[in-house]
Amino acid sequence: MESNRKETWLQLLFAGCAALCILSVALICWFLFANGLPAIVEIGPLNFLFSTDWSPSQGQYGIFAMIVGSICLGLGAALFGVPLGVLTAIYLAYYCPKKLYGPFKSAIDLLAGIPSIVFGFFGLVVLVGWMQKVFVGSSGKGILCASLLLAIMILPTIVSVSENALQSIDPSFYEASRALGAGHDHTVFFVCVPAAARGIGTAIVLGISRAIGETMAVIMVAGNAAILPTSILSPVRTLTTGIVLEMSYASGLHRQALIAMGTVLFILILIMNIGFFKTRHQKG
């Protein structure tokens, strides 16, 4: 009798935690849409989303350049971070000696705990200086520099989730492939990795979402110019940095426009996640 009561209370507790999470998401959505949509309607959806003129003092609220900047940095971070992260996860799961696994895993976990501002200082001092030496005449701040920094920042997410996906597949997959005469490398890359494709895909989406949503480090190395980029060295401003840089003094329609930028960012990430999970479901 006592055991049944404990199970009932635990079920209620877990259900309450789940409901609280759902309520938090619902409240965030309500705040963003309730405060952002009126500004989009007042400015005009086409002007707001597809104009590149951002000058609140002159009544211009076009965020297209910042949308492009966010997408460029997300794709750039994925280009550098995804191959490195997935290959690192494969190494940890199937190739890393037991003596090295602990130090390597601890180092990756430590990388996840470094504050964004520390990454920003590293990028500002090391990466920007390196860019100035390699690309003489450039400021060093731009898409390439920010993408490299974001690639480093999303590595822990991609490595951890991908490794968990690789280690959670049925061991019989590996054993059956080896029993049929396939080598270790062939089995890993053509049997185990495809079997863990869903988990690896989730890691990639989470990493890109982290890159698109990063703020502090990007402010320090991206250049913060609200213009359409013309090369990988061009300075850019993302949606997140635009909000942070101006929210402290914004008021009226300007403030509502910044909240609307947050709404657009939320929708972009939501579309990306829904698209991935829908594709994954269809393949499954």
C-alpha positions in Angstrom: 0.0 0.0 0.0 2.8 2.4 1.0 4.7 1.5 -2.2 1.7 2.4 -4.4 1.3 5.7 -2.7 5.0 6.6 -3.3 4.6 5.6 -7.0 1.5 7.8 -7.3 3.3 10.8 -5.7 6.3 10.2 -8.0 4.0 10.0 -11.0 2.4 13.3 -10.0 5.8 14.9 -9.4 7.1 13.8 -12.8 3.8 14.9 -14.5 4.1 18.3 -12.8 7.7 18.8 -14.0 6.6 17.9 -17.5 3.7 20.3 -17.3 6.0 23.1 -16.0 8.3 22.6 -19.0 5.4 22.8 -21.4 4.0 25.9 -19.6 7.3 27.6 -19.8 7.5 27.1 -23.5 3.9 28.3 -23.9 4.6 31.4 -21.9 7.7 32.2 -24.0 5.7 31.8 -27.2 2.9 34.0 -25.9 5.3 36.7 -24.8 7.1 36.7 -28.2 4.1 36.6 -30.4 2.0 39.0 -28.3 4.7 41.6 -28.3 6.4 41.0 -31.6 3.5 40.5 -34.1 2.0 44.0 -33.5 5.3 45.5 -34.4 5.6 43.4 -37.6 2.1 44.4 -38.6 2.8 48.1 -38.0 6.2 48.1 -39.8 4.9 45.8 -42.6 5.9 42.2 -42.9 7.7 42.7 -46.3 9.6 45.8 -45.1 10.5 44.1 -41.8 11.6 40.8 -43.2 13.1 41.7 -46.6 14.5 45.2 -46.2 18.2 45.7 -45.5 17.7 49.2 -44.0 18.0 49.1 -40.3 18.0 52.7 -38.8 15.5 53.0 -35.9 16.2 56.8 -35.6 14.9 57.2 -39.1 12.0 54.8 -38.7 13.7 52.0 -40.8 13.3 48.5 -39.4 14.6 46.0 -42.0 16.2 42.9 -40.6 17.0 40.9 -43.7 20.7 41.5 -43.4 20.7 40.2 -39.8 18.7 37.1 -40.9 21.3 36.4 -43.6 24.1 37.0 -41.0 22.5 34.5 -38.6 22.1 31.9 -41.3 25.7 32.4 -42.6 27.2 31.9 -39.1 25.0 28.9 -38.5 26.0 27.3 -41.7 29.7 28.3 -41.3 29.8 26.8 -37.8 28.2 23.6 -39.1 30.7 23.4 -42.0 33.7 23.4 -39.6 32.2 21.9 -36.5 30.1 19.0 -37.7 32.8 17.0 -39.4 35.2 17.5 -36.6 32.6 16.8 -33.9 31.2 13.6 -35.6 34.7 12.2 -36.3 35.7 12.9 -32.7 32.6 11.0 -31.5 33.5 8.1 -33.7 37.0 8.1 -32.4 35.8 8.1 -28.8 33.3 5.4 -29.4 35.3 2.9 -31.5 39.0 3.9 -31.6 40.1 5.6 -28.4 42.3 3.6 -26.0 40.8 3.2 -22.6 43.7 5.1 -21.0 43.0 8.1 -23.2 39.2 8.1 -23.1 39.0 9.6 -19.6 41.2 12.6 -20.3 39.7 13.2 -23.8 36.1 13.0 -22.5 36.9 15.3 -19.5 38.5 17.9 -21.8 35.4 17.9 -24.1 33.1 18.2 -21.0 35.3 21.1 -19.7 35.0 22.8 -23.1 31.2 22.8 -22.6 31.5 24.6 -19.3 33.6 27.5 -20.5 31.5 30.7 -20.5 30.7 32.4 -23.8 32.6 35.6 -22.8 35.8 33.6 -22.4 35.4 32.1 -25.9 34.8 35.7 -27.1 38.1 36.9 -25.6 39.9 34.0 -27.1 38.4 34.8 -30.5 39.2 38.5 -30.2 42.8 38.0 -29.1 43.8 34.8 -31.0 41.5 34.3 -34.0 41.1 37.9 -35.0 44.8 38.4 -34.8 45.4 35.3 -36.8 42.9 36.5 -39.5 44.6 39.8 -39.7 48.0 38.1 -40.4 46.6 35.6 -42.9 44.3 38.0 -44.7 46.4 41.2 -44.8 44.3 44.4 -44.9 41.2 42.9 -43.3 39.9 43.7 -39.8 39.9 40.1 -38.9 36.3 40.3 -37.7 33.7 38.7 -39.9 31.9 35.5 -41.0 35.0 33.3 -41.2 36.4 34.3 -37.8 33.0 34.0 -36.1 32.2 30.6 -37.8 35.5 29.1 -36.6 34.8 30.3 -33.0 31.3 29.0 -33.1 32.5 25.7 -34.5 34.7 25.3 -31.4 31.7 26.2 -29.1 29.3 23.7 -30.6 31.8 20.8 -30.5 30.8 19.5 -27.0 27.2 19.3 -28.0 27.9 17.5 -31.2 30.5 15.1 -29.7 28.5 14.2 -26.6 25.1 13.5 -28.4 26.8 11.8 -31.3 28.8 9.5 -29.0 25.8 8.6 -27.0 24.0 7.7 -30.2 26.8 5.5 -31.4 27.2 3.7 -28.1 23.4 3.1 -27.8 23.1 1.1 -31.0 22.6 -2.7 -30.7 26.0 -4.4 -30.4 24.8 -7.1 -32.7 25.0 -4.7 -35.6 28.8 -4.6 -35.2 29.2 -8.3 -34.4 27.1 -9.4 -37.4 29.1 -7.2 -39.7 32.4 -8.5 -38.5 31.0 -12.1 -38.6 30.3 -11.6 -42.3 34.0 -10.6 -42.9 33.8 -6.9 -42.8 36.8 -5.0 -41.3 36.6 -2.8 -38.3 36.8 0.5 -40.2 34.2 -0.7 -42.8 31.8 -1.8 -40.0 32.1 1.5 -38.1 31.6 3.8 -41.1 29.1 1.7 -43.1 27.1 -0.1 -40.4 27.4 1.6 -37.0 27.3 5.3 -38.2 24.3 4.8 -40.4 22.5 3.0 -37.6 23.1 6.0 -35.3 22.2 8.5 -38.0 19.1 9.8 -36.2 21.1 10.6 -33.0 23.9 12.2 -35.0 21.3 14.3 -36.9 19.9 15.4 -33.6 23.4 16.4 -32.5 23.9 18.5 -35.6 20.6 20.3 -35.3 21.3 21.1 -31.6 24.7 22.4 -32.5 23.4 24.6 -35.3 20.7 25.9 -33.0 23.4 26.8 -30.4 25.4 28.5 -33.1 22.5 30.6 -34.4 21.5 31.6 -30.8 25.0 32.5 -29.6 25.4 36.2 -28.7 28.3 37.3 -26.5 31.1 35.6 -28.4 29.6 36.7 -31.7 29.5 40.3 -30.6 33.2 40.3 -30.1 34.4 38.7 -33.4 31.7 39.2 -36.1 32.1 42.9 -36.7 28.4 43.9 -36.0 27.7 45.6 -39.3 24.0 45.3 -40.3 24.9 44.9 -44.0 24.6 42.0 -46.5 27.9 40.1 -46.6 29.8 40.0 -49.8 32.6 37.5 -48.8 33.5 35.2 -46.0 35.6 38.1 -44.5 32.6 40.5 -44.4 31.5 41.8 -41.0 27.9 40.8 -40.1 25.3 41.4 -37.4 23.1 38.5 -36.3 19.6 38.7 -34.9 20.8 38.0 -31.4 23.6 40.6 -31.4 21.2 43.2 -32.8 18.8 42.6 -29.9 21.5 42.8 -27.2 23.3 45.8 -28.6 20.1 48.0 -28.7 17.7 46.7 -26.2 19.2 48.7 -23.3 18.2 52.0 -24.8 15.3 51.1 -27.1 11.7 52.2 -26.5 8.4 52.3 -28.2 8.3 50.8 -31.7 12.1 50.3 -31.6 11.8 48.0 -28.6 8.8 46.1 -30.1 10.9 45.6 -33.3 13.7 44.1 -31.3 11.2 41.7 -29.7 9.9 40.9 -33.1 13.5 40.0 -34.1 13.4 37.5 -31.3 10.2 36.1 -32.6 11.7 35.7 -36.1 14.7 33.9 -34.6 12.4 31.6 -32.6 10.5 30.8 -35.8 13.7 30.1 -37.8 15.0 27.6 -35.2 11.5 26.1 -34.9 11.2 25.6 -38.6 14.7 24.0 -38.7 13.9 21.6 -35.9 10.4 20.7 -37.3 11.9 20.1 -40.7 14.6 17.8 -39.4 12.4 15.7 -37.2 9.8 15.5 -39.9 12.4 14.2 -42.3 13.7 11.8 -39.8 10.2 10.5 -39.1 9.6 9.9 -42.8 12.9 8.1 -43.2 12.2 6.0 -40.2 
